[in-house]
């Protein structure tokens, strides 16, 4: 669940500072849930990435001073470098708040993406959000037993965790979705946070999918991001097939993550644990793909614009810190 309260700074566990790490030639930048550590200096921020305090002490015992001069640089770097609201990969879940009521095997009708997505030459402005861990574009999908998607039987599908999700369970949260703006880009996100499994029970999985319009590159281009915080189940009570994570945009543009359809492989304790790996990201549990000209491209690397923004944030951080210590 989203943590909106600032942490207790009187005693900060040292393990908080091992979750997010980005290294450049001369700097090491750590990001965690509501805490940032930069070269020995810790910064606290709220759920909106607003810097609150500068903490100048060891991780175990901290004394706060009011933080002013490096506000902008840290806020920018924090936004670009890592998630903001969760202790792991899931981020900005509060942007996607339209509720798909608790159900088993249900779907929305067509809902607006908030931008145009070119998938194999067809422009889509709407999608179906399916309770069972995927979105589809041609029809809703109530299928609860995952199967190989390489043959295109479901049409275009983006599936962070195709499995028998059941949000009727006591303690389960419903699936939420919506369109918003993030970092200046139009996005569409779906939260499967703390969702149960059929037949209406736990344990609970937490994962997320975010599509980001990249019309700045070309009309219809977009990015896909899968985020995983906790995967404790991979099959429902009446399905013998384990979960699948992947996408199909065309016969020549489709893929599944390692461990898909393999019993126990994607679980937190499995050999291909989704929370312990990543793709095109420094964040464990985060997987990034780029869709260009209707196809997912194989050489997935960050766009130059994204790298430039991240570098700007880090350089601003370094310059401001030097002025403060001069």
Secondary structure, DSSP 8 states (H G I E B T S, - for coil): ----S---TTS--GGGGGS-EEE-SS-EEEEETTEEEETTEEEEE-TT--EEEEE-S-SSS--EEE--TTHHHHHHHHHHHS-SSSSSS---GGG--EEE-S-BS-EEEEEEEEEEEEETTEEEEEEEEETTTEEESSS-----S----TT-TTSSEEEEEES-BBTTSTT---EEEEEEEETTEEEEEEEEEEEEETTTEEEEEEEEEEEEE-TTTSTT-EEEEEEEEE------TT--S--EEEEEEETTEEEE-TTTTSTTTTSTTSTT-GGG--BSSSSTTEEEEEEETTEE-SS----HHHHHHHHHHHHHHHHHHHHHH-
